[in-house]
Amino acid sequence: MGTMVHTHDNKSMLSQGILIFIYLAILTALEFFVAITFNSVVLLVVVALVKAALVIYYYMHVYKLNLESEVDDASYDFKAGTNRLGLWLFLISDAFVFAGLMVVRINLLGLSRPELNQTLGLAVTTVLLVSSFFMNRGETLMRNGDRQGFLKNIALTFILGLGFLLGVVLVEWRLAIHEGITPSGSTAGAAFFMMTGMHAFHVFTGLILLAIVWINGRRGLYDVKSYPVEAAAVYWHFVDVVWIFFYPALYLIGTAVH
Amino acid sequence: MRNISPVWKGLLLLVIAGAIGYGIGLGLDALISGALNTSGPVGAAFAILFAVTAFFFGIYGYRGITRGLVYQVVGTLLGALLITGIRALMGLDNIFGVYLFSEPAWVVGALVGVVSFLFGVGVVHDWVQWSRGIDTPEHHADEPGWEKYFGVSLDHKVIGIQYTITALVLIAIGGTFAMIFRTELAASQLQFLTTELRLFNQTGPQIYNTLMSLHGIIMIISILLGISGIMNYAVPFLVGAQDMAFPRLNAFAYWVSVPASVLMLLSLVLGGFDTGWTGYPPLSARAPVGMQMFFLGVFTAGWSSILGSLNVIATVVRLRAKGMSAMRLPILVWASVATSIIALTATQLIGLSFQLVMFQRLFGMPFFDAARGGNPVLFQHLFWFYSHPAVYVFVLPGLGVISELLPVFVRKPLFGYRWVAMSSLGIALVGFTVWAHHMFTSGMNEYLRVPFMYSTLLVAVPTGVKFFSWVATMWGGKIETPTPMLFVLGAIIVFLMGGLTGPPNAAIALDLHLHDTYWVVGHFHDTIFGGFVFPFFAAIYYWFPKATGRRMNEFWGKVHFWMMTPSFFVLTLGMMLIGLRGMRRRIVDYDPALGFDFAQLIMTIGGYLIALSVLIFIINLFHSIKHGEKAEGNLWNSRSPEWQVPSPMPVHNYDVPFEVVGEPYDYGLKDSKYVEFSPNGQKHIEFTTEPEVQPHRH
């Protein structure tokens, strides 16, 4: 029953994923362009909000919270609905941590930002965005019953996610310290390391979830009881949404100070 | 050994292991520092950890909580040793600290200890299995008898009682701390907490500061556990669910509070901390290692609160009985949802604020260091964003209990159901906008004061709605006064006092004078006793028969009430009186010329009488479990569904599900019915005892 509902929009879901990815890529390019040309804070905030809305609606399927399931309360679908609500409540709670960090950044730095490597910032942002695309694709393929495609896309997501994590922690952090931006050196350094560190921790936990889903997917799980795949995907996209705000906050908005 | 009762065995082991732990700690300390420090922190730390663990081993054996504690002790030591080793390899100068390990070693050790506890107690077992692709039974069968309370249970009623008992233990500990420093305050000058005293590396006044700070935070955690106890126990059966929406998460949320409590106690011996429970930097950025244990303890307990409230919301949204629409929910359920909305979201901000101070201490990140561009006032904003709404987290379930019980004992419908239901939500939402009223004297921007004053005064409106409802409900009713009702009435009066003394603090001009005086302490204790302590006792007296099939002794219950209430008024009115005359809060001594000695003495006697009354309550509670008068039916003649089934309730609450067919509080109306039991009434969850699917291996 559960699979029947979704089969008619197989193809459209896949092409929708691609379309949304193109929108997101264009918007990311746009915000980078805005930042290096006339640097309008308002415009950057608007672009970030639009990007986040796209991800939340099309990749995280927030509308599913509203699905009225006609099915038996003892069914897997009903329990999955309860789990879905639980996960979203958790994400709302978690969002308050990141919002708090944003408040810290705004309060301490205002319209200044640490002087970071712009190329690297855009690169890791792109990597995370592409990983979100493959995550969505993997989830859709699994729902369509294409296990091999699902596994391949999850693996790609994992590799890109790992690339983002290492890019931030091993490359970007080293570069920053080399440039004199250290955790203890200034409030800008402290805010940068705290925000990227907290985000990297969430990426790390997301990678663990991806690994679990991939291993169990290989073992043949999730044909019927596929909610864990959706949960891992929603969590992964949430981590992406956080970065949608952190990236402009740390790299783009305001003027760089040393 | 066979004939000795487990409690005595536990106590015996507690003493022996405490002595052994003390010896080991003392030896290690002497080995590293080269001096024998008999009243030092390390011996005490080891003694506490060993003694508590051995106590549970004695009464329960090596499983459940005992194994958790052993894991925590071992995990803490391993984590600390790991960091010590790394620091040694890095060639740092001070690989050891004043308290045996260095501060980073203690922090990492404490974190590893908490995680180890959770693995040791077994609460993450099922999740680990699921992540390996192995299904586990939906519910595990509990052991019969009292032993199920010492291990992981998934039954919300068991978890509710675990929460309640833990809350009572913490109330006893926090109350003892209060009695110690209240005794010191009974007369001016330093009596026994003198500057010559040395205990755990602290002088007498420092011990005072630590105990005062710990009294605050331990009571706060005990309140959070207490409301979780009420919500966990009552919400599922009030809405007609068989359990909470996420039974494992529920167990996790309870068990994570146990290592948190251990960390709190550790902070006492690891140098303590002198900031008060608010932990403001810059003082908290330089306090001893105990500060870090406090931060980690709050952080860990915060997760208990967050995950518990997530569960409450999901349960109420998804698992209500047929016909239970929003406007037919019991008021306690509305209150629980309102409380959970705050706890779910705002709690993260206190965690974040403490985490930032922790990182400032560990890595030198200058968030709140004004000398390096940081902003100490920012801490206060982050901190109070949770810590003010937190008081609504504390009182809303209690106010819900009042509205829930009042109609039962006056035999009249609850006046203005809709308004009362919405007032809880109103308090919760307005509560998000008032935090900076704690900061009128902090040096924040002055233009912020007025809006925060008005938003604070606004809280009085939905709170007033509740009072009108209570008074109108009682008006012309046939008031019966068994013990639970006495505590309900006490709660209303005490909370009224707390409520009336609030707006003066909100008014900026007055607050500048009242800030940091005993007036505020008196006001706060009034709100919390009225909003939590009295309703908590009422709830325990009321639902005790539901849990045990026996009722608590009425006579001693009344003694409890009539001893506690007047003593409490003496204590808090005294606090407010001397506060208005200039008594500062959080200080170990005061000038005899102020003339507060007599008032302080009377207040201290009042404090002792409260402690005695709570002791009577605890003895009554445990005595009544076995020897109370039998009460298996609808003892209070309530309309609520849980009283329509025998006590104690079956494992999954209702053998026959119910359907809501009327209003919840239509007491005294002819032929009105709230619930009807019928097989098709309930949102239904299958409970299997065998794994549904065998391990997936290909």
HADDOCK unambig.tbl for C-alpha pairs under 7 A between the chains (distance, minus, plus):
assign (segid A and resid 73 and name CA) (segid B and resid 683 and name CA) 5.83 0.50 0.50
assign (segid A and resid 73 and name CA) (segid B and resid 684 and name CA) 5.44 0.50 0.50
assign (segid A and resid 73 and name CA) (segid B and resid 685 and name CA) 6.52 0.50 0.50
assign (segid A and resid 74 and name CA) (segid B and resid 684 and name CA) 5.64 0.50 0.50
assign (segid A and resid 74 and name CA) (segid B and resid 685 and name CA) 4.73 0.50 0.50
assign (segid A and resid 74 and name CA) (segid B and resid 686 and name CA) 5.74 0.50 0.50
assign (segid A and resid 82 and name CA) (segid B and resid 314 and name CA) 6.83 0.50 0.50
assign (segid A and resid 82 and name CA) (segid B and resid 318 and name CA) 6.47 0.50 0.50
assign (segid A and resid 85 and name CA) (segid B and resid 314 and name CA) 6.62 0.50 0.50
assign (segid A and resid 86 and name CA) (segid B and resid 310 and name CA) 6.67 0.50 0.50
assign (segid A and resid 86 and name CA) (segid B and resid 314 and name CA) 6.18 0.50 0.50
assign (segid A and resid 89 and name CA) (segid B and resid 310 and name CA) 6.30 0.50 0.50
assign (segid A and resid 92 and name CA) (segid B and resid 345 and name CA) 6.99 0.50 0.50
assign (segid A and resid 93 and name CA) (segid B and resid 344 and name CA) 5.71 0.50 0.50
assign (segid A and resid 93 and name CA) (segid B and resid 345 and name CA) 4.63 0.50 0.50
assign (segid A and resid 93 and name CA) (segid B and resid 348 and name CA) 6.93 0.50 0.50
assign (segid A and resid 96 and name CA) (segid B and resid 345 and name CA) 6.26 0.50 0.50
assign (segid A and resid 96 and name CA) (segid B and resid 348 and name CA) 6.16 0.50 0.50
assign (segid A and resid 96 and name CA) (segid B and resid 349 and name CA) 6.97 0.50 0.50
assign (segid A and resid 97 and name CA) (segid B and resid 348 and name CA) 5.63 0.50 0.50
assign (segid A and resid 97 and name CA) (segid B and resid 349 and name CA) 6.39 0.50 0.50
assign (segid A and resid 97 and name CA) (segid B and resid 352 and name CA) 6.52 0.50 0.50
assign (segid A and resid 100 and name CA) (segid B and resid 349 and name CA) 6.43 0.50 0.50
assign (segid A and resid 108 and name CA) (segid B and resid 374 and name CA) 6.60 0.50 0.50
assign (segid A and resid 183 and name CA) (segid B and resid 363 and name CA) 6.98 0.50 0.50
assign (segid A and resid 183 and name CA) (segid B and resid 365 and name CA) 5.32 0.50 0.50
assign (segid A and resid 184 and name CA) (segid B and resid 363 and name CA) 6.40 0.50 0.50
assign (segid A and resid 184 and name CA) (segid B and resid 364 and name CA) 4.77 0.50 0.50
assign (segid A and resid 184 and name CA) (segid B and resid 365 and name CA) 4.31 0.50 0.50
assign (segid A and resid 184 and name CA) (segid B and resid 366 and name CA) 6.22 0.50 0.50
assign (segid A and resid 186 and name CA) (segid B and resid 366 and name CA) 6.60 0.50 0.50
assign (segid A and resid 186 and name CA) (segid B and resid 372 and name CA) 6.74 0.50 0.50
assign (segid A and resid 187 and name CA) (segid B and resid 366 and name CA) 5.77 0.50 0.50
assign (segid A and resid 187 and name CA) (segid B and resid 367 and name CA) 6.10 0.50 0.50
assign (segid A and resid 187 and name CA) (segid B and resid 373 and name CA) 6.20 0.50 0.50
assign (segid A and resid 187 and name CA) (segid B and resid 374 and name CA) 6.25 0.50 0.50
assign (segid A and resid 190 and name CA) (segid B and resid 365 and name CA) 5.16 0.50 0.50
assign (segid A and resid 190 and name CA) (segid B and resid 366 and name CA) 6.62 0.50 0.50
assign (segid A and resid 190 and name CA) (segid B and resid 367 and name CA) 6.86 0.50 0.50
assign (segid A and resid 212 and name CA) (segid B and resid 131 and name CA) 6.00 0.50 0.50
assign (segid A and resid 216 and name CA) (segid B and resid 132 and name CA) 6.99 0.50 0.50
assign (segid A and resid 216 and name CA) (segid B and resid 133 and name CA) 5.81 0.50 0.50
assign (segid A and resid 219 and name CA) (segid B and resid 696 and name CA) 6.72 0.50 0.50
assign (segid A and resid 219 and name CA) (segid B and resid 697 and name CA) 6.39 0.50 0.50
assign (segid A and resid 219 and name CA) (segid B and resid 698 and name CA) 5.92 0.50 0.50
